[in-house]
Amino acid sequence: MAAPDQDSILQLLDPAFTPTGELLRELPAERYPDPSPCQGWTVRNVADHLINALDLFARLAEGETGIDFTAPEPEHADPAGAFAEASGRCAAALRRPGTLDAELPFPGGAAPGWVHAHIAVSESLIHGWDIASASGRAYRPDERVVSTIARFQAQGDEEERRASGMFGPAVAAPEGAGEFERLLAFLGRRA
């Protein structure tokens, strides 16, 4: 994968995290048990996974070592508050000088910090949509975020990511679909 302009991904952290944070703040707790587009996961499972992923990226960017990538993901009593804390910590850690150039640990092997940043943005974008879709809420992501993540997700070994479960099998995007709908279809989601 080619390294993108690093300032651009840093400028997209807040626009990626804000719509998802707003969604979680407005989400009634009675919607947490609803099934999500992620097979076998509820809205609550998706929210917890997203919070834990952003917390993990923050810890890695801060230089924490000895992280057990196989440890069970904790549940959060206050998903909206936990997301605000994890996304803020993640953004601050990724913005530290030198972080995007640093090789950081990752479950599949070390990767540059800019890859971590793109995955953090992607996680918020896609799982934000998952939560919105499952709970019947509107979700309007920033167009710059969508374009950047569409380019990022098109790189690398697509078959390997599908085989590992990171992506579902691609589905056909509806005729006349916009860029976000096409990205969702590429990742195996039906908009």
PyMOL CGO cylinders between C-alpha atoms (Angstrom):
from pymol import cmd
from pymol.cgo import CYLINDER

trace = [
    CYLINDER, 0.00, 0.00, 0.00, 1.21, 3.46, -0.83, 0.3, 1, 1, 1, 1, 1, 1,
    CYLINDER, 1.21, 3.46, -0.83, 1.46, 5.96, 2.01, 0.3, 1, 1, 1, 1, 1, 1,
    CYLINDER, 1.46, 5.96, 2.01, -1.03, 8.78, 1.51, 0.3, 1, 1, 1, 1, 1, 1,
    CYLINDER, -1.03, 8.78, 1.51, -0.65, 12.43, 2.46, 0.3, 1, 1, 1, 1, 1, 1,
    CYLINDER, -0.65, 12.43, 2.46, -0.52, 12.05, 6.23, 0.3, 1, 1, 1, 1, 1, 1,
    CYLINDER, -0.52, 12.05, 6.23, -2.03, 15.42, 7.05, 0.3, 1, 1, 1, 1, 1, 1,
    CYLINDER, -2.03, 15.42, 7.05, -5.18, 14.43, 5.18, 0.3, 1, 1, 1, 1, 1, 1,
    CYLINDER, -5.18, 14.43, 5.18, -5.94, 11.39, 7.36, 0.3, 1, 1, 1, 1, 1, 1,
    CYLINDER, -5.94, 11.39, 7.36, -5.34, 13.39, 10.53, 0.3, 1, 1, 1, 1, 1, 1,
    CYLINDER, -5.34, 13.39, 10.53, -7.82, 16.00, 9.30, 0.3, 1, 1, 1, 1, 1, 1,
    CYLINDER, -7.82, 16.00, 9.30, -10.42, 13.27, 8.87, 0.3, 1, 1, 1, 1, 1, 1,
    CYLINDER, -10.42, 13.27, 8.87, -10.31, 11.86, 12.40, 0.3, 1, 1, 1, 1, 1, 1,
    CYLINDER, -10.31, 11.86, 12.40, -12.85, 14.29, 13.83, 0.3, 1, 1, 1, 1, 1, 1,
    CYLINDER, -12.85, 14.29, 13.83, -15.18, 14.23, 10.77, 0.3, 1, 1, 1, 1, 1, 1,
    CYLINDER, -15.18, 14.23, 10.77, -15.14, 10.41, 10.98, 0.3, 1, 1, 1, 1, 1, 1,
    CYLINDER, -15.14, 10.41, 10.98, -15.75, 10.18, 14.72, 0.3, 1, 1, 1, 1, 1, 1,
    CYLINDER, -15.75, 10.18, 14.72, -18.32, 12.97, 15.11, 0.3, 1, 1, 1, 1, 1, 1,
    CYLINDER, -18.32, 12.97, 15.11, -21.32, 11.41, 13.27, 0.3, 1, 1, 1, 1, 1, 1,
    CYLINDER, -21.32, 11.41, 13.27, -20.84, 8.11, 15.09, 0.3, 1, 1, 1, 1, 1, 1,
    CYLINDER, -20.84, 8.11, 15.09, -20.50, 9.84, 18.45, 0.3, 1, 1, 1, 1, 1, 1,
    CYLINDER, -20.50, 9.84, 18.45, -23.70, 11.81, 17.81, 0.3, 1, 1, 1, 1, 1, 1,
    CYLINDER, -23.70, 11.81, 17.81, -25.49, 8.63, 16.79, 0.3, 1, 1, 1, 1, 1, 1,
    CYLINDER, -25.49, 8.63, 16.79, -24.48, 6.86, 20.00, 0.3, 1, 1, 1, 1, 1, 1,
    CYLINDER, -24.48, 6.86, 20.00, -25.50, 9.86, 22.16, 0.3, 1, 1, 1, 1, 1, 1,
    CYLINDER, -25.50, 9.86, 22.16, -28.98, 9.84, 20.60, 0.3, 1, 1, 1, 1, 1, 1,
    CYLINDER, -28.98, 9.84, 20.60, -29.43, 6.06, 20.58, 0.3, 1, 1, 1, 1, 1, 1,
    CYLINDER, -29.43, 6.06, 20.58, -31.99, 4.82, 23.12, 0.3, 1, 1, 1, 1, 1, 1,
    CYLINDER, -31.99, 4.82, 23.12, -30.74, 1.93, 25.25, 0.3, 1, 1, 1, 1, 1, 1,
    CYLINDER, -30.74, 1.93, 25.25, -33.70, -0.19, 24.18, 0.3, 1, 1, 1, 1, 1, 1,
    CYLINDER, -33.70, -0.19, 24.18, -32.13, -0.38, 20.69, 0.3, 1, 1, 1, 1, 1, 1,
    CYLINDER, -32.13, -0.38, 20.69, -28.92, -2.02, 21.99, 0.3, 1, 1, 1, 1, 1, 1,
    CYLINDER, -28.92, -2.02, 21.99, -30.28, -5.60, 21.62, 0.3, 1, 1, 1, 1, 1, 1,
    CYLINDER, -30.28, -5.60, 21.62, -31.34, -5.04, 17.97, 0.3, 1, 1, 1, 1, 1, 1,
    CYLINDER, -31.34, -5.04, 17.97, -29.56, -7.26, 15.43, 0.3, 1, 1, 1, 1, 1, 1,
    CYLINDER, -29.56, -7.26, 15.43, -26.94, -5.46, 13.36, 0.3, 1, 1, 1, 1, 1, 1,
    CYLINDER, -26.94, -5.46, 13.36, -25.73, -6.04, 9.79, 0.3, 1, 1, 1, 1, 1, 1,
    CYLINDER, -25.73, -6.04, 9.79, -22.70, -7.77, 11.36, 0.3, 1, 1, 1, 1, 1, 1,
    CYLINDER, -22.70, -7.77, 11.36, -23.87, -11.38, 11.48, 0.3, 1, 1, 1, 1, 1, 1,
    CYLINDER, -23.87, -11.38, 11.48, -24.50, -12.56, 15.02, 0.3, 1, 1, 1, 1, 1, 1,
    CYLINDER, -24.50, -12.56, 15.02, -23.85, -9.12, 16.57, 0.3, 1, 1, 1, 1, 1, 1,
    CYLINDER, -23.85, -9.12, 16.57, -26.30, -6.76, 18.20, 0.3, 1, 1, 1, 1, 1, 1,
    CYLINDER, -26.30, -6.76, 18.20, -26.09, -2.98, 18.06, 0.3, 1, 1, 1, 1, 1, 1,
    CYLINDER, -26.09, -2.98, 18.06, -24.47, -3.16, 21.51, 0.3, 1, 1, 1, 1, 1, 1,
    CYLINDER, -24.47, -3.16, 21.51, -21.86, -5.68, 20.29, 0.3, 1, 1, 1, 1, 1, 1,
    CYLINDER, -21.86, -5.68, 20.29, -20.94, -3.42, 17.38, 0.3, 1, 1, 1, 1, 1, 1,
    CYLINDER, -20.94, -3.42, 17.38, -20.69, -0.36, 19.63, 0.3, 1, 1, 1, 1, 1, 1,
    CYLINDER, -20.69, -0.36, 19.63, -18.49, -2.22, 22.11, 0.3, 1, 1, 1, 1, 1, 1,
    CYLINDER, -18.49, -2.22, 22.11, -16.28, -3.55, 19.31, 0.3, 1, 1, 1, 1, 1, 1,
    CYLINDER, -16.28, -3.55, 19.31, -15.84, -0.08, 17.85, 0.3, 1, 1, 1, 1, 1, 1,
    CYLINDER, -15.84, -0.08, 17.85, -15.00, 1.46, 21.22, 0.3, 1, 1, 1, 1, 1, 1,
    CYLINDER, -15.00, 1.46, 21.22, -12.50, -1.30, 21.95, 0.3, 1, 1, 1, 1, 1, 1,
    CYLINDER, -12.50, -1.30, 21.95, -10.90, -0.93, 18.50, 0.3, 1, 1, 1, 1, 1, 1,
    CYLINDER, -10.90, -0.93, 18.50, -10.38, 2.81, 18.95, 0.3, 1, 1, 1, 1, 1, 1,
    CYLINDER, -10.38, 2.81, 18.95, -9.03, 2.23, 22.44, 0.3, 1, 1, 1, 1, 1, 1,
    CYLINDER, -9.03, 2.23, 22.44, -6.62, -0.37, 21.03, 0.3, 1, 1, 1, 1, 1, 1,
    CYLINDER, -6.62, -0.37, 21.03, -5.38, 2.02, 18.33, 0.3, 1, 1, 1, 1, 1, 1,
    CYLINDER, -5.38, 2.02, 18.33, -4.83, 4.67, 21.00, 0.3, 1, 1, 1, 1, 1, 1,
    CYLINDER, -4.83, 4.67, 21.00, -2.86, 2.29, 23.23, 0.3, 1, 1, 1, 1, 1, 1,
    CYLINDER, -2.86, 2.29, 23.23, -0.71, 1.13, 20.31, 0.3, 1, 1, 1, 1, 1, 1,
    CYLINDER, -0.71, 1.13, 20.31, -0.02, 4.71, 19.17, 0.3, 1, 1, 1, 1, 1, 1,
    CYLINDER, -0.02, 4.71, 19.17, 0.89, 5.66, 22.74, 0.3, 1, 1, 1, 1, 1, 1,
    CYLINDER, 0.89, 5.66, 22.74, 3.53, 2.92, 22.73, 0.3, 1, 1, 1, 1, 1, 1,
    CYLINDER, 3.53, 2.92, 22.73, 1.90, 0.41, 25.07, 0.3, 1, 1, 1, 1, 1, 1,
    CYLINDER, 1.90, 0.41, 25.07, 3.51, -3.00, 24.75, 0.3, 1, 1, 1, 1, 1, 1,
    CYLINDER, 3.51, -3.00, 24.75, 2.46, -6.50, 25.73, 0.3, 1, 1, 1, 1, 1, 1,
    CYLINDER, 2.46, -6.50, 25.73, -1.12, -6.09, 24.49, 0.3, 1, 1, 1, 1, 1, 1,
    CYLINDER, -1.12, -6.09, 24.49, -3.03, -9.36, 24.28, 0.3, 1, 1, 1, 1, 1, 1,
    CYLINDER, -3.03, -9.36, 24.28, -4.83, -9.13, 20.94, 0.3, 1, 1, 1, 1, 1, 1,
    CYLINDER, -4.83, -9.13, 20.94, -6.86, -12.24, 21.80, 0.3, 1, 1, 1, 1, 1, 1,
    CYLINDER, -6.86, -12.24, 21.80, -8.30, -10.90, 25.07, 0.3, 1, 1, 1, 1, 1, 1,
    CYLINDER, -8.30, -10.90, 25.07, -12.11, -10.72, 25.19, 0.3, 1, 1, 1, 1, 1, 1,
    CYLINDER, -12.11, -10.72, 25.19, -13.52, -7.29, 24.38, 0.3, 1, 1, 1, 1, 1, 1,
    CYLINDER, -13.52, -7.29, 24.38, -15.14, -5.63, 27.39, 0.3, 1, 1, 1, 1, 1, 1,
    CYLINDER, -15.14, -5.63, 27.39, -18.68, -4.27, 27.39, 0.3, 1, 1, 1, 1, 1, 1,
    CYLINDER, -18.68, -4.27, 27.39, -19.22, -0.60, 28.20, 0.3, 1, 1, 1, 1, 1, 1,
    CYLINDER, -19.22, -0.60, 28.20, -21.94, 0.59, 30.57, 0.3, 1, 1, 1, 1, 1, 1,
    CYLINDER, -21.94, 0.59, 30.57, -22.16, 3.92, 28.74, 0.3, 1, 1, 1, 1, 1, 1,
    CYLINDER, -22.16, 3.92, 28.74, -21.38, 3.37, 25.04, 0.3, 1, 1, 1, 1, 1, 1,
    CYLINDER, -21.38, 3.37, 25.04, -21.75, 7.05, 24.13, 0.3, 1, 1, 1, 1, 1, 1,
    CYLINDER, -21.75, 7.05, 24.13, -19.40, 8.20, 26.89, 0.3, 1, 1, 1, 1, 1, 1,
    CYLINDER, -19.40, 8.20, 26.89, -16.95, 5.37, 26.23, 0.3, 1, 1, 1, 1, 1, 1,
    CYLINDER, -16.95, 5.37, 26.23, -16.92, 6.19, 22.51, 0.3, 1, 1, 1, 1, 1, 1,
    CYLINDER, -16.92, 6.19, 22.51, -16.26, 9.88, 23.22, 0.3, 1, 1, 1, 1, 1, 1,
    CYLINDER, -16.26, 9.88, 23.22, -13.35, 8.95, 25.48, 0.3, 1, 1, 1, 1, 1, 1,
    CYLINDER, -13.35, 8.95, 25.48, -11.88, 6.31, 23.15, 0.3, 1, 1, 1, 1, 1, 1,
    CYLINDER, -11.88, 6.31, 23.15, -12.21, 8.41, 19.98, 0.3, 1, 1, 1, 1, 1, 1,
    CYLINDER, -12.21, 8.41, 19.98, -10.68, 11.46, 21.67, 0.3, 1, 1, 1, 1, 1, 1,
    CYLINDER, -10.68, 11.46, 21.67, -7.80, 9.41, 23.02, 0.3, 1, 1, 1, 1, 1, 1,
    CYLINDER, -7.80, 9.41, 23.02, -7.30, 7.71, 19.64, 0.3, 1, 1, 1, 1, 1, 1,
    CYLINDER, -7.30, 7.71, 19.64, -7.23, 11.02, 17.75, 0.3, 1, 1, 1, 1, 1, 1,
    CYLINDER, -7.23, 11.02, 17.75, -4.78, 12.55, 20.23, 0.3, 1, 1, 1, 1, 1, 1,
    CYLINDER, -4.78, 12.55, 20.23, -2.47, 9.52, 20.09, 0.3, 1, 1, 1, 1, 1, 1,
    CYLINDER, -2.47, 9.52, 20.09, -2.46, 9.36, 16.29, 0.3, 1, 1, 1, 1, 1, 1,
    CYLINDER, -2.46, 9.36, 16.29, -1.67, 13.08, 16.09, 0.3, 1, 1, 1, 1, 1, 1,
    CYLINDER, -1.67, 13.08, 16.09, 1.49, 12.72, 18.17, 0.3, 1, 1, 1, 1, 1, 1,
    CYLINDER, 1.49, 12.72, 18.17, 4.55, 13.66, 16.11, 0.3, 1, 1, 1, 1, 1, 1,
    CYLINDER, 4.55, 13.66, 16.11, 6.10, 10.66, 14.34, 0.3, 1, 1, 1, 1, 1, 1,
    CYLINDER, 6.10, 10.66, 14.34, 3.20, 8.29, 15.06, 0.3, 1, 1, 1, 1, 1, 1,
    CYLINDER, 3.20, 8.29, 15.06, 2.02, 7.93, 11.47, 0.3, 1, 1, 1, 1, 1, 1,
    CYLINDER, 2.02, 7.93, 11.47, 5.53, 6.97, 10.31, 0.3, 1, 1, 1, 1, 1, 1,
    CYLINDER, 5.53, 6.97, 10.31, 6.14, 4.55, 13.19, 0.3, 1, 1, 1, 1, 1, 1,
    CYLINDER, 6.14, 4.55, 13.19, 5.76, 0.79, 12.79, 0.3, 1, 1, 1, 1, 1, 1,
    CYLINDER, 5.76, 0.79, 12.79, 3.11, -0.20, 15.32, 0.3, 1, 1, 1, 1, 1, 1,
    CYLINDER, 3.11, -0.20, 15.32, 2.10, -3.69, 16.42, 0.3, 1, 1, 1, 1, 1, 1,
    CYLINDER, 2.10, -3.69, 16.42, -1.08, -5.13, 14.94, 0.3, 1, 1, 1, 1, 1, 1,
    CYLINDER, -1.08, -5.13, 14.94, -2.72, -8.58, 15.13, 0.3, 1, 1, 1, 1, 1, 1,
    CYLINDER, -2.72, -8.58, 15.13, -1.67, -9.44, 11.56, 0.3, 1, 1, 1, 1, 1, 1,
    CYLINDER, -1.67, -9.44, 11.56, 1.85, -8.02, 11.99, 0.3, 1, 1, 1, 1, 1, 1,
    CYLINDER, 1.85, -8.02, 11.99, 3.34, -4.56, 12.41, 0.3, 1, 1, 1, 1, 1, 1,
    CYLINDER, 3.34, -4.56, 12.41, 1.96, -1.78, 10.24, 0.3, 1, 1, 1, 1, 1, 1,
    CYLINDER, 1.96, -1.78, 10.24, 2.73, 1.92, 9.87, 0.3, 1, 1, 1, 1, 1, 1,
    CYLINDER, 2.73, 1.92, 9.87, 0.77, 4.33, 12.02, 0.3, 1, 1, 1, 1, 1, 1,
    CYLINDER, 0.77, 4.33, 12.02, -0.92, 5.80, 8.94, 0.3, 1, 1, 1, 1, 1, 1,
    CYLINDER, -0.92, 5.80, 8.94, -2.49, 2.37, 8.30, 0.3, 1, 1, 1, 1, 1, 1,
    CYLINDER, -2.49, 2.37, 8.30, -3.77, 2.33, 11.88, 0.3, 1, 1, 1, 1, 1, 1,
    CYLINDER, -3.77, 2.33, 11.88, -5.25, 5.80, 11.35, 0.3, 1, 1, 1, 1, 1, 1,
    CYLINDER, -5.25, 5.80, 11.35, -7.04, 4.72, 8.19, 0.3, 1, 1, 1, 1, 1, 1,
    CYLINDER, -7.04, 4.72, 8.19, -8.42, 1.61, 9.88, 0.3, 1, 1, 1, 1, 1, 1,
    CYLINDER, -8.42, 1.61, 9.88, -9.61, 3.67, 12.87, 0.3, 1, 1, 1, 1, 1, 1,
    CYLINDER, -9.61, 3.67, 12.87, -11.44, 6.04, 10.49, 0.3, 1, 1, 1, 1, 1, 1,
    CYLINDER, -11.44, 6.04, 10.49, -12.83, 3.08, 8.54, 0.3, 1, 1, 1, 1, 1, 1,
    CYLINDER, -12.83, 3.08, 8.54, -14.04, 1.36, 11.71, 0.3, 1, 1, 1, 1, 1, 1,
    CYLINDER, -14.04, 1.36, 11.71, -15.94, 4.47, 12.81, 0.3, 1, 1, 1, 1, 1, 1,
    CYLINDER, -15.94, 4.47, 12.81, -17.41, 5.05, 9.35, 0.3, 1, 1, 1, 1, 1, 1,
    CYLINDER, -17.41, 5.05, 9.35, -18.56, 1.50, 8.67, 0.3, 1, 1, 1, 1, 1, 1,
    CYLINDER, -18.56, 1.50, 8.67, -19.62, 0.52, 12.17, 0.3, 1, 1, 1, 1, 1, 1,
    CYLINDER, -19.62, 0.52, 12.17, -21.36, 3.88, 12.54, 0.3, 1, 1, 1, 1, 1, 1,
    CYLINDER, -21.36, 3.88, 12.54, -23.43, 2.89, 9.53, 0.3, 1, 1, 1, 1, 1, 1,
    CYLINDER, -23.43, 2.89, 9.53, -24.00, -0.59, 11.02, 0.3, 1, 1, 1, 1, 1, 1,
    CYLINDER, -24.00, -0.59, 11.02, -25.39, 0.95, 14.22, 0.3, 1, 1, 1, 1, 1, 1,
    CYLINDER, -25.39, 0.95, 14.22, -27.52, 3.48, 12.33, 0.3, 1, 1, 1, 1, 1, 1,
    CYLINDER, -27.52, 3.48, 12.33, -28.86, 0.88, 9.93, 0.3, 1, 1, 1, 1, 1, 1,
    CYLINDER, -28.86, 0.88, 9.93, -29.77, -1.55, 12.69, 0.3, 1, 1, 1, 1, 1, 1,
    CYLINDER, -29.77, -1.55, 12.69, -31.47, 1.08, 14.82, 0.3, 1, 1, 1, 1, 1, 1,
    CYLINDER, -31.47, 1.08, 14.82, -33.33, 2.82, 12.00, 0.3, 1, 1, 1, 1, 1, 1,
    CYLINDER, -33.33, 2.82, 12.00, -31.36, 6.05, 12.32, 0.3, 1, 1, 1, 1, 1, 1,
    CYLINDER, -31.36, 6.05, 12.32, -30.07, 8.35, 9.60, 0.3, 1, 1, 1, 1, 1, 1,
    CYLINDER, -30.07, 8.35, 9.60, -26.30, 8.36, 9.09, 0.3, 1, 1, 1, 1, 1, 1,
    CYLINDER, -26.30, 8.36, 9.09, -24.65, 11.04, 6.98, 0.3, 1, 1, 1, 1, 1, 1,
    CYLINDER, -24.65, 11.04, 6.98, -20.89, 10.56, 6.89, 0.3, 1, 1, 1, 1, 1, 1,
    CYLINDER, -20.89, 10.56, 6.89, -18.49, 13.21, 5.67, 0.3, 1, 1, 1, 1, 1, 1,
    CYLINDER, -18.49, 13.21, 5.67, -17.89, 12.81, 1.91, 0.3, 1, 1, 1, 1, 1, 1,
    CYLINDER, -17.89, 12.81, 1.91, -14.12, 13.27, 2.34, 0.3, 1, 1, 1, 1, 1, 1,
    CYLINDER, -14.12, 13.27, 2.34, -14.08, 10.40, 4.83, 0.3, 1, 1, 1, 1, 1, 1,
    CYLINDER, -14.08, 10.40, 4.83, -16.03, 8.17, 2.46, 0.3, 1, 1, 1, 1, 1, 1,
    CYLINDER, -16.03, 8.17, 2.46, -13.72, 8.94, -0.50, 0.3, 1, 1, 1, 1, 1, 1,
    CYLINDER, -13.72, 8.94, -0.50, -10.56, 8.39, 1.52, 0.3, 1, 1, 1, 1, 1, 1,
    CYLINDER, -10.56, 8.39, 1.52, -11.76, 5.09, 2.97, 0.3, 1, 1, 1, 1, 1, 1,
    CYLINDER, -11.76, 5.09, 2.97, -13.04, 3.86, -0.40, 0.3, 1, 1, 1, 1, 1, 1,
    CYLINDER, -13.04, 3.86, -0.40, -9.54, 4.38, -1.84, 0.3, 1, 1, 1, 1, 1, 1,
    CYLINDER, -9.54, 4.38, -1.84, -7.89, 2.80, 1.21, 0.3, 1, 1, 1, 1, 1, 1,
    CYLINDER, -7.89, 2.80, 1.21, -10.12, -0.28, 1.25, 0.3, 1, 1, 1, 1, 1, 1,
    CYLINDER, -10.12, -0.28, 1.25, -9.54, -0.87, -2.46, 0.3, 1, 1, 1, 1, 1, 1,
    CYLINDER, -9.54, -0.87, -2.46, -5.82, -1.38, -1.75, 0.3, 1, 1, 1, 1, 1, 1,
    CYLINDER, -5.82, -1.38, -1.75, -4.18, -4.51, -0.41, 0.3, 1, 1, 1, 1, 1, 1,
    CYLINDER, -4.18, -4.51, -0.41, -5.17, -8.15, -0.61, 0.3, 1, 1, 1, 1, 1, 1,
    CYLINDER, -5.17, -8.15, -0.61, -8.94, -8.17, -0.89, 0.3, 1, 1, 1, 1, 1, 1,
    CYLINDER, -8.94, -8.17, -0.89, -9.21, -11.97, -0.92, 0.3, 1, 1, 1, 1, 1, 1,
    CYLINDER, -9.21, -11.97, -0.92, -7.15, -12.29, 2.25, 0.3, 1, 1, 1, 1, 1, 1,
    CYLINDER, -7.15, -12.29, 2.25, -9.32, -9.73, 4.07, 0.3, 1, 1, 1, 1, 1, 1,
    CYLINDER, -9.32, -9.73, 4.07, -12.49, -11.49, 2.95, 0.3, 1, 1, 1, 1, 1, 1,
    CYLINDER, -12.49, -11.49, 2.95, -11.11, -14.88, 4.02, 0.3, 1, 1, 1, 1, 1, 1,
    CYLINDER, -11.11, -14.88, 4.02, -10.18, -13.48, 7.45, 0.3, 1, 1, 1, 1, 1, 1,
    CYLINDER, -10.18, -13.48, 7.45, -13.70, -12.10, 7.94, 0.3, 1, 1, 1, 1, 1, 1,
    CYLINDER, -13.70, -12.10, 7.94, -12.68, -8.44, 7.79, 0.3, 1, 1, 1, 1, 1, 1,
    CYLINDER, -12.68, -8.44, 7.79, -14.92, -8.04, 4.73, 0.3, 1, 1, 1, 1, 1, 1,
    CYLINDER, -14.92, -8.04, 4.73, -18.00, -9.98, 3.80, 0.3, 1, 1, 1, 1, 1, 1,
    CYLINDER, -18.00, -9.98, 3.80, -18.54, -11.18, 0.24, 0.3, 1, 1, 1, 1, 1, 1,
    CYLINDER, -18.54, -11.18, 0.24, -19.13, -8.19, -2.03, 0.3, 1, 1, 1, 1, 1, 1,
    CYLINDER, -19.13, -8.19, -2.03, -22.71, -7.51, -3.02, 0.3, 1, 1, 1, 1, 1, 1,
    CYLINDER, -22.71, -7.51, -3.02, -24.08, -5.59, -5.98, 0.3, 1, 1, 1, 1, 1, 1,
    CYLINDER, -24.08, -5.59, -5.98, -24.57, -1.90, -5.30, 0.3, 1, 1, 1, 1, 1, 1,
    CYLINDER, -24.57, -1.90, -5.30, -27.97, -0.54, -6.32, 0.3, 1, 1, 1, 1, 1, 1,
    CYLINDER, -27.97, -0.54, -6.32, -28.17, 1.17, -9.69, 0.3, 1, 1, 1, 1, 1, 1,
    CYLINDER, -28.17, 1.17, -9.69, -27.23, 4.82, -9.35, 0.3, 1, 1, 1, 1, 1, 1,
    CYLINDER, -27.23, 4.82, -9.35, -25.58, 4.19, -5.96, 0.3, 1, 1, 1, 1, 1, 1,
    CYLINDER, -25.58, 4.19, -5.96, -23.41, 6.90, -4.48, 0.3, 1, 1, 1, 1, 1, 1,
    CYLINDER, -23.41, 6.90, -4.48, -19.85, 6.39, -3.34, 0.3, 1, 1, 1, 1, 1, 1,
    CYLINDER, -19.85, 6.39, -3.34, -20.82, 5.39, 0.20, 0.3, 1, 1, 1, 1, 1, 1,
    CYLINDER, -20.82, 5.39, 0.20, -23.35, 2.81, -1.01, 0.3, 1, 1, 1, 1, 1, 1,
    CYLINDER, -23.35, 2.81, -1.01, -20.72, 1.39, -3.37, 0.3, 1, 1, 1, 1, 1, 1,
    CYLINDER, -20.72, 1.39, -3.37, -18.21, 1.17, -0.50, 0.3, 1, 1, 1, 1, 1, 1,
    CYLINDER, -18.21, 1.17, -0.50, -20.76, -0.60, 1.69, 0.3, 1, 1, 1, 1, 1, 1,
    CYLINDER, -20.76, -0.60, 1.69, -21.51, -3.06, -1.12, 0.3, 1, 1, 1, 1, 1, 1,
    CYLINDER, -21.51, -3.06, -1.12, -17.78, -3.70, -1.64, 0.3, 1, 1, 1, 1, 1, 1,
    CYLINDER, -17.78, -3.70, -1.64, -17.51, -4.52, 2.07, 0.3, 1, 1, 1, 1, 1, 1,
    CYLINDER, -17.51, -4.52, 2.07, -20.48, -6.89, 1.86, 0.3, 1, 1, 1, 1, 1, 1,
    CYLINDER, -20.48, -6.89, 1.86, -23.22, -4.67, 3.26, 0.3, 1, 1, 1, 1, 1, 1,
    CYLINDER, -23.22, -4.67, 3.26, -26.55, -3.85, 1.64, 0.3, 1, 1, 1, 1, 1, 1,
    CYLINDER, -26.55, -3.85, 1.64, -27.45, -0.18, 1.98, 0.3, 1, 1, 1, 1, 1, 1,
]
cmd.load_cgo(trace, "trace")
